[in-house]
Amino acid sequence: MAKPIKTILKWAGSKVRIIEQLRPHLPKSKRLVEPFAGSCAVMMNTDYEQYLIADVNQDLICFYNHIKDNDNGFISTLKQLFIDANNKTVFIKRRNDFNCDLWHSDPFLMLCIAYYRSSLFLYLNRHCYNGLCRYNSKGGFNVPFGRHKKPYFPENEIVAFADKARNADITCLEWQDTLSLVDFNDGVYCDPPYMGSGFTQYHTAGFSDADHEALASALKDINDIQGNPITVSNSPEATELYADLGFTIHEIDAPRTISATGNRKPAKEIIAVLEGVK
Ligand SMILES: C[S@@+](CC[C@H](N)C(=O)[O-])C[C@H]1O[C@@H](n2cnc3c(N)ncnc32)[C@H](O)[C@@H]1O
């Protein structure tokens, strides 16, 4: 069996490690819509003709679009940032640059510096603690320095992503807005922050039980009204929610990548499926 393709970014909840278990349950369709795309592990390890890739994290989406739109120049800029920079002083300086308020408040500056800021996003991801992506209440990236021996520069993964992204629309949206773009022939794969995990702070807003209920029922409506096949990943806590709506539940063992307690034993996950109506 071919090894899964790794992603550019380290990402909590990445599906790289369970992709073989997930693949048979993914929708069969021409285009895959992914409202919680994260590291794009699913896009990188599947062969849909088209993708609609979305996530609420603007830094993430901006980074992907810079890779998609730029030539090798962007790779050189990214690579440059990895040279002699694996120390706390440089990390803190760059994290401060990344969080600089000016970029948030001045649209012109934002435009000019977006390219540099996007490159910092990869530097921070690969040099911070556990590859986490967390923000404080003001929207500032606040993950500490990671003390990695030799942070990996993911050049092959960037090249592979740029190639794949030619068939992808990549956009920053809340999941409700992404679902409003689902077409009759699309398949939908949703991988929200897991229910009951306590790990909901990918973005400044969390993901509450009410959000989970709203998502599950919106997916059920799409399936009822348009007939789209739907696949959802979640924790076992979400079993009842999805089973009650008629989803078929598959339970799998997932190797842990990031755990606040240091626990790396496999964890149970569910894959909830609604078949499409042909
Ligand atoms: C479990 S991760 C997805 C991991 C992804 N499947 C992968 O393999 O890397 C959940 C993602 O949902 C995004 N997210 C959180 N709240 C969201 C919202 N309200 N709308 C859209 N995306 C959201 C986070 O930014 C995060 O990337």
The ligand as a Gaussian input file, in Angstrom:
#p B3LYP/6-31G(d) Opt

LIG

0 1
 C      -10.150000      18.766000      12.815000
 S       -9.539000      20.173000      11.947000
 C       -9.607000      19.601000      10.274000
 C       -8.445000      18.719000       9.974000
 C       -8.343000      18.323000       8.517000
 N       -9.338000      17.374000       8.116000
 C       -6.952000      17.741000       8.261000
 O       -6.838000      16.583000       7.835000
 O       -5.994000      18.467000       8.523000
 C      -10.880000      21.295000      12.047000
 C      -10.744000      22.538000      11.194000
 O      -11.965000      23.266000      11.302000
 C      -11.671000      24.646000      11.193000
 N      -12.824000      25.368000      11.778000
 C      -13.104000      25.589000      13.088000
 N      -14.270000      26.255000      13.211000
 C      -14.752000      26.446000      11.953000
 C      -15.920000      27.073000      11.413000
 N      -16.826000      27.657000      12.209000
 N      -16.102000      27.079000      10.059000
 C      -15.167000      26.520000       9.241000
 N      -14.029000      25.927000       9.692000
 C      -13.825000      25.882000      11.025000
 C      -10.370000      24.803000      11.950000
 O       -9.681000      25.963000      11.512000
 C       -9.641000      23.499000      11.611000
 O       -8.759000      23.665000      10.529000

